[in-house]
Amino acid sequence: MMAKKSHVSTEAHEIPTSDLVPDERTGGDVLVEVMRDAGVDVAFGVISIHNLPLVEAVDRELRFVPVRHEAAAINAADGYARATGGVGVALTSTGTGAGNAAGSMLEAMAASSRVLHITGNINADLIGEGKGAYHEVPRQMQMLEAVSAHALRVETPRQARAVLTEAVQRAATAPSGPVSVDWPIDLQYLAKPDDQDRATERTETLRTGARRDIERAAAALREARRPLIWAGGGARQAGADVVALAEAWGAGVLTGTNGRGTVPEDHPLLIGNFPADEAVLPLYEEADCLLTIGSHLRGNETQNFALPLPERHVQIDLDAEVIGKNFPVTVGLQADARSAVAGLTEELGETATEDGWATRVRRAAHAARAAHRKDIGAYAGICDAMRRRLPRRAVIVRDVTVPGSSWGNRLLEVYDARDNVFAAGGGIGQGLAMAIGAGVGRPEDPVLAIVGDGGLAVHQGELAVLAAEAPDVVLVVFNDGGYGVLRNIQKARKAKKRAVDLLTPDFSLLAESVGLRHTKVDGPTGFDKALKKALKRGGPSMIEVDVPALRPRPAMMVPPIEVPSTEGGAA
């Protein structure tokens, strides 16, 4: 054993070195045990004096992926969680480090992603004292509560396992979402695996909904002859049941972006992520019943709540406040989709749709896709190459960029909800880290990431992580020299271009500097060859698409935005 001597921490608070020696088990080992119990073998994070025992134990016993920014740690854990269906773990420092993670926690919230965020804190007895301890931040718990589905704190050394276990259970239990754990640094060192309070084991119980509501909902569905289903993010885990119900009921299936892959996108009843497309609008007029599963029917997907949805409307959601909030409902079911959809299928019995309904559904789906393909020029060939070259179970990650947000979110087919990873909260720059997390979590499947040059600049340092960890990720960088969609908005408004043209690095040199393979292409043919080669080789690589060189040119993507009129003066 080392001789006992005092250790002055960066908080100027003395802790006996005997409590800090690396060969003794610490709270890091408690974390390892909890992760193993949850089936998680990797954590992403940035090492710090305020999480040192946690990082050291994970790196010794499992796998620690050292990302370069705390926001990327959350994004990587998020990508891991979505691609695997499990829990993703991220470790950050206190204060600024935890603050850096906040934006990405909001992304995980938007996607209801199963992320466990563990952040350090200053010594427990200094919290709230305002003495100016290093990395002290006032109201850290309030900040974590604002960006997390739940936020917990370890308050004694013996509580660590119970708090971590509860956090994992909360993250994984529907309605799922990111959970933060605030763990003071002294308590990380002092928590001993053999001296822990008993953790309460909770078995997830599916909320089945009231039997009477199931019967009422089935009766409404049974009367329909021209039915539609809208599958949102809450339907992701009920994919097989949604397919079974759609086939039994004969319903066309719409999805929000977060619900993609719930029904395989080559299924004949799948309309897909085209809910507000002009070709699909006539179906709403014809349809006589809509079943909404796990979707809030948000404004960005419903033409700001103006879609003419059918009057007969059954809505399933775990959140009672969501039901009927944006569109009126005939029957509301507060229930888990995994239970409610199966129950409806069983209760429904035999039904018959109107002759030709399935044909009209397929025509609308085909027309929506054809119209979109016509608008995207050379991107259509790139999209085709991606789907042709990728295996069926590849993870497809889309950052917020023109290709990702337009055809990547609609035309590039996904066949399983776990393969659908995108920036649900709309924040730019998260795709690379999400792809790293997905690649680490699914080493048996390739990952394709669609990012823009502007988004990549946000977390350019994670290229070093991609090279060092070497997951099977093909990073496709669409380089248009800045913020393309905002440039389009300014052009459509006949406004002068401002702050949208950026100095863009030479990506070949950037890739070379960290040992990544790089290929630059200017069209679908070159892209197809480069993707084929990258997938055959395996491992990480970068394909840069020279967007200005593409022919035929894609139509200008301009998202609908509302600019208030100033005519008539103030009200």
Summary of the structure (lengths in Angstrom):
residues: 571
radius of gyration: 25.1
end to end distance: 76.7
largest distance: 85.1
contacts: 2104
relative contact order: 0.10
helix: 41%
strand: 16%
